[in-house]
Amino acid sequence: MKKTLFITLISFSVLLVAQQKNRVIQEIIPATISESEVQQKIDKEFNPLYKGILENKERTLENKNEINNLFITKLGTQGLLISLFLSLVGFFGLRYYLKEYLKRKIIKSVISLEKECESSIEKVEEIKKDTILRIQNTEKENADLRAKSQILIISETSTPVNDTIEYVFEKKSAKVSFNHVHIRIKELSFKQVEIALANKGNLLPSNFDMMILDNNDAENRYWEGNHFEMNIVNFTKEFLIRKIGVLYFSGDQRFPSRNSAFRNIPNRYLLDYVNSHAHLYVNTMNVLKLKNLYT
């Protein structure tokens, strides 16, 4: 299209020059002028015109080169833009594909996780129900065991009442209560226990399932020192021989389990120690359960 336009412009210029030359010749050639003068007049008139045609042709060629360069530049720019556009289309297309792929994968994982969570919640609920039922059954068994068990609590004559013993056993609650008898003796003597029980209403040591010996730190305490260690072993032995459970309770005086005489104590599975006040109830129930299971 551009080449055709250029050829048309050139043809039009040549035609215009030819017409102008004929007109000039007609105007400047009278019958009386010689041929040389005519030639001079023609050259005088035609040379500037011819020069203008050459300059116009040169400018036309320059314009053509500029048009070609512009076309090539534009074509290169368009190619670059097209390539960039295709790259963007490819990038966003790939991005969209990856986005959709990840979205489907995440949704699948979420659904799987939800199913696992639902299954876990169901299992936790089942465990919770089983735990509650087991606790209820255990508490019922404990209540039945306390109801049929008899506990003998022994304290030293000269010491005041221990507040933990008083709180757990003396102050009965709606949830927990023990059948117990509390006596005081001066020395760790089984004979004194029998006398104190007889004074309580003709009771015998064999009437009890377990004995709790209170030897906590208190004013005027006598049950301590070397003589206490030997006496407590022999005293405990008298109860264990009769398969009466024993719970030794003291926060500062440990039971002399390293004493050589301790190895000769029978039925030691019915013997327990408690040094923490908060464990008094738990250890009491443990001894009662063992007594109930094995005797």
C-alpha positions in Angstrom: 0.0 0.0 0.0 2.8 2.4 0.9 4.8 1.5 -2.2 1.8 2.2 -4.5 1.3 5.5 -2.8 4.9 6.5 -3.4 4.9 5.5 -7.1 1.7 7.5 -7.6 3.3 10.6 -6.1 6.3 10.3 -8.3 4.2 9.8 -11.5 2.1 12.8 -10.6 5.2 15.0 -10.1 6.7 13.9 -13.5 3.4 14.7 -15.2 3.2 18.0 -13.5 6.7 18.9 -14.7 6.0 17.9 -18.3 2.9 20.0 -18.4 4.7 22.9 -16.9 7.6 22.5 -19.4 5.2 22.6 -22.4 3.5 25.6 -21.0 6.8 27.4 -20.6 7.9 26.5 -24.0 4.7 27.8 -25.5 5.0 31.1 -23.6 8.7 31.8 -24.3 9.1 30.7 -27.9 8.1 33.5 -30.3 8.7 33.0 -34.0 11.6 35.4 -34.2 13.8 33.9 -31.4 16.7 31.7 -32.3 17.0 28.1 -31.2 19.9 28.8 -28.9 18.0 31.6 -27.2 15.1 29.2 -26.9 17.3 26.6 -25.3 18.7 29.2 -22.9 15.3 30.4 -21.9 14.1 26.7 -21.4 17.1 25.9 -19.3 16.6 29.1 -17.3 13.0 28.2 -16.5 13.3 24.5 -16.3 16.5 24.2 -14.2 14.9 25.6 -10.9 11.9 23.4 -11.5 14.0 20.3 -12.1 16.0 21.2 -9.0 12.8 21.4 -7.0 11.7 18.0 -8.3 15.0 16.4 -7.3 14.7 18.0 -3.8 11.1 16.8 -3.6 12.2 13.3 -4.6 15.0 13.3 -2.0 12.6 14.4 0.7 10.2 11.7 -0.5 12.9 9.0 -0.2 13.8 10.3 3.2 10.1 10.2 4.2 9.9 6.6 2.9 13.0 5.6 4.9 11.4 7.2 8.0 8.1 5.5 7.3 9.9 2.2 6.9 11.9 2.7 10.1 8.8 3.8 11.9 7.0 0.7 10.6 9.8 -1.6 11.7 10.0 0.1 15.1 6.2 -0.1 15.5 6.3 -3.7 14.3 9.0 -4.5 16.9 7.1 -2.7 19.6 3.9 -4.5 18.7 5.8 -7.8 18.7 7.2 -7.0 22.1 3.8 -6.0 23.4 2.3 -9.1 21.9 5.0 -11.3 23.4 4.5 -9.5 26.8 0.8 -10.0 26.5 1.2 -13.7 25.7 3.6 -14.0 28.6 1.1 -12.3 31.0 -1.7 -14.5 29.7 0.5 -17.6 30.2 1.6 -16.4 33.7 -1.9 -15.6 34.9 -3.2 -18.8 33.3 -0.6 -20.8 35.1 -1.3 -18.8 38.3 -5.0 -19.5 38.0 -4.4 -23.2 37.4 -2.1 -23.4 40.5 -4.6 -21.4 42.5 -7.4 -23.7 41.6 -5.2 -26.8 42.2 -4.2 -25.6 45.6 -7.7 -24.6 46.4 -9.0 -28.0 45.7 -6.2 -29.6 47.6 -6.9 -27.4 50.7 -10.6 -28.1 50.6 -9.9 -31.8 50.4 -7.5 -31.5 53.4 -10.0 -29.5 55.4 -12.7 -32.0 54.7 -10.4 -34.8 55.8 -9.4 -32.9 58.9 -13.0 -32.2 59.8 -13.8 -35.9 59.6 -10.8 -36.7 61.8 -11.9 -34.0 64.3 -15.5 -35.3 64.4 -14.1 -38.8 64.9 -11.8 -37.6 67.7 -14.6 -35.6 69.3 -16.8 -38.7 69.3 -14.0 -40.8 70.9 -13.4 -38.1 73.5 -17.1 -38.0 74.3 -17.1 -41.8 74.7 -14.0 -41.7 76.9 -15.6 -38.9 78.9 -18.8 -40.9 79.4 -16.8 -44.0 80.4 -14.7 -41.9 82.8 -17.7 -40.4 84.4 -19.4 -43.8 84.7 -16.2 -45.3 86.1 -15.9 -42.5 88.7 -19.5 -42.9 89.6 -19.1 -46.6 90.0 -15.9 -46.1 92.0 -17.5 -43.6 94.3 -20.4 -46.0 94.8 -18.0 -48.8 95.7 -16.1 -46.5 98.0 -19.3 -45.4 99.7 -20.3 -49.1 100.2 -16.9 -49.9 101.5 -16.9 -47.1 104.0 -20.4 -48.1 105.1 -19.3 -51.6 106.1 -15.9 -50.8 107.4 -14.8 -49.9 110.9 -11.8 -47.7 111.6 -9.9 -47.3 114.9 -8.0 -44.0 115.3 -5.3 -43.9 118.0 -3.7 -40.7 119.4 -1.3 -39.9 122.2 -3.0 -39.0 125.5 -1.1 -35.8 126.2 -1.4 -34.2 122.7 -4.3 -32.2 121.3 -6.6 -33.4 118.6 -5.0 -33.3 115.1 -6.9 -30.9 112.9 -6.6 -33.1 109.7 -7.8 -36.2 111.7 -10.7 -34.1 113.0 -11.6 -32.7 109.6 -11.5 -36.0 107.6 -13.1 -38.3 110.2 -14.8 -36.3 112.9 -16.6 -33.7 110.7 -18.8 -35.9 108.5 -20.0 -34.5 105.2 -22.9 -35.4 102.9 -20.5 -37.1 100.5 -18.0 -38.8 102.8 -18.3 -40.3 106.2 -16.4 -43.1 108.0 -17.4 -45.4 110.8 -14.7 -44.8 113.3 -13.8 -44.9 117.0 -11.1 -42.5 118.4 -9.2 -43.5 121.5 -6.1 -42.1 123.3 -3.3 -44.1 124.9 -0.2 -43.0 126.8 2.2 -45.6 125.5 2.3 -47.8 122.4 0.9 -50.8 124.1 -1.6 -53.2 122.6 -2.9 -53.9 126.1 -3.7 -50.2 126.6 -5.7 -50.3 123.3 -7.8 -53.2 124.6 -8.5 -51.3 127.8 -9.4 -48.1 126.1 -11.8 -50.0 123.7 -13.4 -51.8 126.6 -14.1 -48.5 128.2 -15.7 -47.3 125.0 -18.4 -50.0 125.2 -16.9 -53.4 125.4 -15.2 -53.1 122.0 -12.4 -55.4 120.8 -9.5 -54.7 118.3 -10.9 -57.4 116.1 -14.0 -55.3 115.6 -12.0 -53.0 113.3 -10.8 -53.3 109.7 -8.0 -50.9 110.1 -6.1 -48.8 112.6 -4.8 -45.2 112.0 -2.0 -44.2 114.3 -1.7 -40.4 114.6 1.9 -39.4 115.5 1.9 -35.8 114.1 4.0 -33.1 115.7 2.2 -31.7 118.7 2.9 -30.3 122.2 3.9 -32.8 124.8 4.5 -35.5 122.3 6.1 -38.6 123.7 6.1 -41.0 120.8 9.5 -40.1 119.3 13.2 -41.0 119.6 14.9 -44.4 119.6 12.5 -46.0 122.0 9.7 -45.0 119.7 11.1 -46.9 116.7 11.3 -50.2 118.4 7.9 -49.8 120.1 6.1 -48.8 116.9 7.4 -51.9 115.0 6.1 -54.2 117.8 2.9 -52.2 118.2 2.1 -52.4 114.4 2.9 -56.1 114.4 0.1 -56.8 116.9 -2.5 -55.4 114.4 -1.1 -57.0 111.3 -1.0 -60.4 112.8 -4.7 -60.1 113.3 -5.0 -58.9 109.6 -6.1 -55.4 110.7 -4.8 -52.8 108.3 -2.5 -50.1 109.6 -2.0 -46.6 108.4 0.8 -44.6 110.1 0.2 -40.9 109.9 3.0 -38.4 110.7 4.4 -35.3 109.0 7.9 -35.4 110.7 8.4 -38.9 112.2 9.0 -41.5 109.5 8.0 -45.1 110.0 11.2 -47.1 110.8 11.0 -49.4 107.7 14.8 -49.7 107.8 14.7 -51.3 111.2 15.8 -54.9 111.1 12.7 -56.0 113.0 10.6 -54.6 110.2 11.5 -57.6 108.0 9.7 -59.9 110.4 6.3 -58.0 110.3 3.6 -60.2 108.7 1.0 -59.0 106.2 2.9 -55.9 105.2 0.6 -55.5 102.3 -1.9 -54.1 104.8 0.7 -51.5 106.1 0.8 -48.0 104.6 2.4 -44.6 105.6 1.2 -41.1 104.9 3.4 -38.0 105.4 1.1 -35.6 103.5 -2.1 -34.4 105.2 -3.8 -34.2 101.8 -3.1 -38.0 101.2 -4.8 -39.1 104.5 -8.1 -39.8 102.8 -6.6 -41.5 99.7 -4.3 -43.8 101.8 -7.1 -44.7 104.1 -9.2 -45.9 101.2 -6.3 -47.8 99.8 -5.8 -49.8 102.9 -9.6 -50.5 103.2 -9.7 -51.7 99.6 -6.8 -54.1 100.1 -8.3 -55.4 103.3 -11.6 -56.0 101.5 -9.9 -57.7 98.5 -7.6 -60.1 100.4 -9.3 -61.0 103.7 
